[in-house]
Structures are given as structure tokens and as C-alpha cells.
């Protein structure tokens, strides 16, 4: 099992025994009255809503900060890139503070956690619309605070925690992959549609409308948790009222998601891998859109097409690896003997590990190529190549969670989400600073490639350590 010697007794109830059989699930999460599959459409709808403004928002900021939004130059360019980096950092700091609280809500009630996420995230589109309407940069950029409080990482955490409640670990891996595929499909469609309209402000109305549909779906089709969950909620609230140290309680809530690394130190390298990956990914498309807007004069339509290309490729890549290739393999290499669940899980984990490493290597190569790109055609081509790295977190999490059982799966995913969010805080500071301060802004892509290399090394080492510790126990 994945554990340190000092915590072996505690981990016995949550991880696999060394022979591969499931350990007793004393701490298994209580069912919340809903099936994990019911949450899959939320990934698609949330992505459609968020991505509606993904490309147009940068053009909207440019209209507020540049005399000619199609050609920001000189001081305007530095102000534009620097402001985006600063507001992104502030938003991600808000995400760090929000994760612990969202984790508590999600453990009690996944439906409530998602509802709070969608209501908060929809406010980012509202503030952006108000800011553009009133020509207020401050109001428009304040919407990014709501993006931080309800970031993509937090959405994936709530959804993945729900999927991890499935008793079938192979199914958990598939649900995580399918969820990300739907998410990427939504991101690929929406900005392209929004870019077809002459007035970029229409995209803000589209986003608000889709969020309303997602909330309606959640209320109509996802069952409300039973009395047990509400009872637990009442008990927790009673305990919270007994705490007199508000600051200490807040700090404890913020740090709670990292508890899994304390209990299972051998998993830290995988967490650091996601930290390095998200340091890159949290600002990479921001850097790319700023770069294309300034150097290639891309507007909302071109940037929308760029994002669509990236996420269509990524979604197809996930479906290819999780569904099409396995089906073809089963058709030609079907075994008559009964399958071993333990072997199936091991094969799934190995597959996810290989795909995760492959995605990270592709990211390194594509970032270097983008740094050397000289024409819009090259930007489109290398962005499509970069898209093959977008599923990396899905593969990393699936490989990681295969070593856990019961409630430990949800806690492990929370720790990974915390590392992703911390990486999101650091990414804009490092990469945004490099892009805004360097006279050669393409250097940001080479710095990002180096960080992606660190992520690949940490992931490979981390999974090897987890596997070794499991064998020893």
C-alpha cells in the first residue's frame, strides 16, 4: 500500500493490501443519493459556459486598456500583459482559499458543492458584462476573482470526488477521463460559436444562459442527498460553532486538502508533478492568447478558433485512448478466461501512467515549437500539438487514485487539487512576469517547456515510489 511506516495502521483501512485485494472500507464515503454518471453532463455544460468568454474576454480587456485593441503597443502592451498576470494570480489565490471550504461542502453534498460553484462562476460573466458596458476596467477584471473562487480545478475536484465513489476503480478512471473529454469538447465548441457574432458582448449572455441551463439540470435530474447527509451537515455546523478561533479554523480548512500528503508521504512527488504542470498550464493559454493578440493581431474570432482546435484535439485524444483503442483491443485479443479485477486495475494504472508521461513529453516539444513559430499557420499547428498535453491531469489523477480505496480516494484527489491550485497561483507570477518584462516575450514558452520537463520527471518518479511502497507493504 502507499504509505509511510508511521502511518501504516491508519492507511490499512483506505488502501490496497499488498496482494491487491481491497482493504476494508471503514472510512468509505457515504453515498449522497446520486449516481456518479449523472454528473457527467455538468462537465460539458460548465465548459460550454466558461469557454464562451475564454477568447472574447481577452479582446474585451484589450478594448478597455488599449487605444487600438487590435494593436496594443509599447506601454499598452506591458500594461495589458502585466494586468492579466496580476489579476490571474489574485484569482488563483482566491481559489486556494476556496478549496478547503468547497471540499467540506462536497463531502457532505456533491450537488450543493456544484451548485455553489456554478453560481459563483456565473458571476464572472456578469461582472465582465457590466465592466464592458460601463467601460470600467476594474469592474471587468473583478470578474476574475469569481473565476478564482470557482476555478476549473475546483470544478474537476468536485466532479472527480463524485466519480471516485464508484466501487469499481477501473470505472472511476473511465469516468474521470470521460468527464475531461466532455469538458474539453465543451471548451472547443463554445468559443467558436461565440466568435461568429460581430459583437463580442453576446458571448457573455451566452455564458450566463448556459450556466442557467446547467443549474436547471442539476436541480431537475440529480437527486437530493438523503437525511444522513443533512444530519452530518447539522452536526458539523454545531461543531463549527464551538470553535472560537476563527483564524485558526480558517487556516485549518485551507490546509485540510493537503492532509493526504501527510498521511501518505510517498504520494508527494505526484502532487509536485501536478504543481509543476499547472504552473505551466494555468497561464500557458493566457500567454498564448496575449502573444497572438499582440504579434499576430488575433481578435476574438481567431483566438476562439485557436482554443477550439486545441480542445477538439484533446477531447478526441482522450476518447481514442479510453474508448476506441480498448474496444479494438478487446475485439482482437479477447480472452476466454475470467478476467482478474486486480490485474485489470494494474493494467489501467500502467496505461494511465504511460499516457500521462507521453502527454507531458508532447507538451515540452510543442511549447518549444510555439516559441519558434513565425506564422499564424504554425501557431495553429503547434497549438493542436500542445492540445495532446491537456489530458495529462486526467491520466495523472487516474494513475494516482488507483492506489487508494474508500474515502482516501477523495482525500487524495483533494490534495492533488490543492497542488494544482497552488501551481495556478505561481504560474501567472512566473510566466506572466517573464512575458511582461522580457523584451523577447517568446522566452515564456521555453521557460514553460522546462517546467513541463520537471513535471514529467516528478510524475515518473512519484508513481515508481508509490508502486515500490505498495509492494513493500
Secondary structure, 3 states (H helix, E strand, C coil): CCCCHHHHHHHCCCECCCCCCCCCCCCCCCCCCCCHHHHHHHHHHHHHHHHCCCCHHHHHHHHHHCCCCCCCCCHHHHHHHHHHHHHHHHHHHHHHHHHHHHHHHHHHCHHHHHHHHHHHHHHHHHHHHHHHHHCCHHHHHHHHHHHHHCCHHHHHHHHHHHHCCCCCHHHHHHHHHHHHHHHHHHHHHHHHHHHCCCCCCHHHHHHHHHHHHHHHHHHHHCCCCCHHHHHHHHHHHHHHHHCCCHHHHHHHHHHHCCHHHHHCHHHHHHHHHHHHHHHHHHHHHHHHHHHHHHHCCCCHHHHHHHHHHHHHHHHHHHHHHHHHHHHHHHHHCCCCCCCCHHHHHHHHHHHHHHHHHHHHHHHHHHHHHHHHCCCHHHHHHHHHHHHHHCCHHHHHHHHHHCCECCHHHHHHHHHHHHHHHHHHHHHHHHHHHHHHHCCCCCHHHHHHHHHHHHHHHHHHHHHHHHHHHHHHC
